[in-house]
Amino acid sequence: MSAVGEFFAGTALLARGLGLIVQRRRLFLLGALPPLITSVLFTAVLVTLFTQLEQLVGWLTPFADGWAPEVATSVRVVVGLAVVAGAALLMVITFSALTLALGAPLYDKISEFVDDELGDAPPPLEEPLARSLGRSLRQSLALIGVAVLVGLLLLVAGFVPVVGQTVVPVVSAVFGGWMLCTELIGSAFERRGQLRLADRRAAMRRRRARVLGFAVPTFLLLAVPFAAVVVFPVATAAGTVLARELLGADHRRQSAARPS
């Protein structure tokens, strides 16, 4: 399949995930609760950001105080857009990590249901709970740390005229989607003994176009306040389908789990 075909096949996974999860409406509704809670929290943060944006931009651009009003306003608009874009990137990724942590048992159930529904489900992974939680916490913090670093770089790049308003938003959506996908496929990978972030990244790189076709639209949808209430359980189901495609439906757990 061509790269374009792969991309749209990845996008179609969202519709497939919706078709699967609506078969279990109770599970779908339960899966909507964690993103509802985190949506309220992050909306409050977003509202605070927008109400304080003018003061924040002024604090970031004291050098423009003595400039001509038209030039100073143009510069501050660019800075404001860069701040909003950088904040959106960080918020979607941290929002996803927090939602997955808050609703981990529910999203594991959704992922397991999809595996059972499609067949060739792997046997349960036998691992102590403390070890599993510790690994998940370390991996989430690692993903958030990378997101913060790249987000700051994109924030700085956002100050560059033209590039900041064209290239940076595209790069943000691609990077944010990639990081988001790394989280959403985690449960299915772990049940198959693929416990490291490196395992997920290697599989994703082999089918980049399909991964981005799923990841970028999901990232953009999650950037819409409260859309995550519906999108998150659907994306969890779709992410499991994607994980099966990346690893192969007949993949079996490795006999020994490798450390993260």
C-alpha positions in Angstrom: 0.0 0.0 0.0 1.2 3.5 -0.8 2.1 5.9 2.0 -1.1 7.9 1.3 -3.1 4.7 1.5 -1.4 3.7 4.7 -2.1 7.1 6.2 -5.9 6.9 5.4 -6.0 3.3 6.6 -4.6 4.6 9.9 -7.3 7.3 10.1 -10.0 4.7 9.4 -8.9 2.9 12.6 -10.8 5.5 14.6 -14.0 4.5 12.9 -13.2 0.9 13.6 -12.5 1.6 17.2 -15.8 3.3 17.5 -17.6 0.4 16.0 -15.9 -2.0 18.5 -16.4 0.1 21.6 -20.1 0.8 21.1 -20.7 -2.9 21.4 -19.9 -2.5 25.1 -21.8 0.7 26.0 -21.2 0.3 29.7 -17.4 0.0 29.1 -17.6 2.9 26.8 -19.3 5.1 29.3 -16.9 4.1 32.1 -14.0 4.9 29.8 -15.4 8.4 29.3 -15.3 9.2 33.0 -11.5 9.7 33.4 -11.2 12.1 30.4 -14.3 14.0 31.7 -12.5 14.6 35.0 -9.2 15.6 33.4 -11.0 17.7 30.8 -12.5 19.8 33.6 -9.1 20.3 35.2 -7.3 21.1 31.9 -10.1 23.4 30.7 -9.6 25.4 33.9 -5.9 25.6 33.1 -6.7 26.7 29.6 -9.1 29.4 30.7 -6.5 30.7 33.1 -3.9 30.8 30.3 -6.2 32.7 28.0 -7.2 35.2 30.6 -3.6 35.9 31.6 -2.2 35.6 28.0 -1.9 39.4 27.5 0.1 39.8 30.7 2.2 36.8 29.9 3.1 38.0 26.4 3.9 41.4 27.8 6.3 39.8 30.3 7.9 37.8 27.5 8.4 40.9 25.2 9.6 43.8 27.3 12.0 44.6 24.5 9.0 45.7 22.3 7.8 48.4 24.7 9.7 51.2 22.9 8.8 50.0 19.4 6.3 51.4 17.0 2.8 50.3 18.2 2.1 48.4 14.9 5.4 46.5 15.1 5.1 45.7 18.8 1.5 44.4 18.3 2.6 42.2 15.4 5.5 40.7 17.5 3.2 40.1 20.5 0.6 38.4 18.4 3.3 36.0 17.1 4.5 35.4 20.6 1.0 34.8 21.8 0.3 32.3 19.1 3.6 30.5 19.9 2.7 30.3 23.6 -0.8 28.9 22.8 0.6 26.3 20.4 3.3 25.2 22.8 0.8 25.0 25.7 -1.6 23.0 23.6 1.1 20.5 22.7 2.1 20.0 26.3 -1.5 19.9 27.6 -2.6 17.2 25.2 0.3 14.9 26.0 0.2 15.5 29.8 -3.6 15.2 29.6 -3.3 11.8 27.9 -0.7 10.5 30.3 -2.8 11.6 33.3 -6.0 10.2 31.9 -4.4 6.9 31.1 -3.0 6.8 34.6 -6.3 7.7 36.2 -8.3 5.2 34.2 -5.6 2.5 33.6 -7.8 -0.5 34.7 -10.7 0.7 32.5 -8.5 1.2 29.4 -6.8 -2.1 30.0 -10.3 -3.7 30.0 -11.2 -1.9 26.7 -8.0 -3.1 25.1 -8.6 -6.6 26.4 -12.1 -6.6 25.0 -10.9 -5.6 21.6 -8.3 -8.4 21.7 -10.9 -10.9 22.7 -13.4 -9.6 20.0 -10.8 -9.8 17.2 -9.4 -13.2 18.3 -5.8 -14.4 19.0 -5.8 -12.6 22.4 -2.6 -13.2 24.3 -2.7 -14.8 27.8 -2.6 -12.4 30.8 0.8 -11.0 31.6 2.0 -12.3 34.9 3.7 -9.4 36.6 3.6 -7.9 40.1 1.3 -4.9 40.4 4.0 -2.7 42.0 6.4 -3.4 39.2 3.8 -2.7 36.5 2.8 0.6 38.2 6.4 1.6 38.6 7.2 1.0 35.0 4.1 2.8 33.8 5.0 5.8 36.0 8.6 5.9 34.7 7.5 5.7 31.1 4.8 8.4 31.5 7.4 10.7 33.1 9.8 10.0 30.3 7.3 10.8 27.7 6.2 14.0 29.4 9.9 15.0 29.9 10.5 14.6 26.1 7.3 16.5 25.4 8.4 19.4 27.6 11.8 19.6 26.0 10.4 19.5 22.4 7.6 21.8 23.4 10.0 24.5 24.6 12.0 24.1 21.3 8.8 24.5 19.3 7.8 27.5 21.4 11.1 29.2 20.5 10.7 28.3 16.9 7.2 29.8 17.0 8.7 33.2 17.3 10.2 32.9 13.8 8.0 34.8 11.3 6.2 32.6 8.8 7.9 29.4 10.1 6.2 29.8 13.5 2.8 30.1 11.9 3.1 27.4 9.3 5.8 24.8 10.0 5.6 24.7 13.8 1.9 23.8 14.0 2.4 20.9 11.6 5.4 19.7 13.5 3.5 20.0 16.8 0.6 17.9 15.5 2.9 15.2 14.1 5.2 15.1 17.2 2.2 15.3 19.6 0.4 12.5 17.7 3.4 10.3 17.7 3.9 10.7 21.5 0.2 10.1 22.0 0.2 6.9 20.0 3.2 5.7 22.0 0.9 5.9 25.1 -2.3 4.5 23.5 -0.7 1.3 22.2 1.0 0.6 25.5 -1.5 -1.8 27.0 -1.7 -4.1 24.0 2.1 -4.2 23.7 2.6 -5.0 27.4 0.2 -7.9 27.2 2.4 -9.3 24.4 5.6 -9.0 26.5 6.8 -5.8 24.7 7.4 -3.8 27.9 9.9 -1.1 26.8 9.1 2.2 25.1 11.8 1.2 22.6 9.7 -1.8 21.6 6.8 0.5 20.7 8.9 3.0 18.9 10.6 0.4 16.8 7.3 -1.1 15.7 5.8 2.4 15.0 8.8 3.3 12.8 8.2 0.3 10.6 4.7 1.7 9.6 5.1 5.4 10.1 2.4 6.5 7.6 -0.3 4.3 9.2 0.7 5.4 12.7 0.5 9.1 11.8 -2.8 8.5 10.0 -4.2 7.3 13.4 -2.2 9.6 15.7 -2.5 13.0 14.1 -6.3 13.1 13.9 -6.5 11.7 17.4 -4.1 14.4 18.7 -6.1 17.2 17.0 -9.4 15.8 18.4 -8.0 15.6 21.9 -7.0 19.3 21.6 -10.7 20.2 21.5 -12.0 20.7 25.0 -14.3 17.8 26.2 -14.0 16.0 22.9 -11.8 13.6 24.7 -14.7 12.3 26.7 -15.8 10.5 23.5 -12.5 10.3 21.7 -10.4 8.7 24.5 -12.2 5.3 24.8 -12.5 5.1 21.0 -8.8 5.9 20.6 -8.0 3.2 23.1 -9.9 0.6 21.1 -8.4 1.9 17.9 -4.9 1.9 19.4 -5.3 -1.8 20.3 -6.2 -2.6 16.7 -3.2 -0.6 15.5 -0.9 -2.5 18.0 -2.1 -5.8 16.6 -1.3 -4.6 13.1 2.1 -3.4 14.2 3.0 -6.6 15.9 1.0 -9.2 14.0 -2.2 -10.8 15.2 -0.4 -14.0 15.9 2.3 -12.5 18.1 2.8 -14.2 21.4 4.3 -12.9 24.6 8.0 -13.4 25.0 8.9 -15.9 27.7 10.9 -13.3 29.7 9.8 -9.7 30.2 12.6 -7.2 29.5 13.0 -4.2 31.8 11.9 -0.7 30.7 
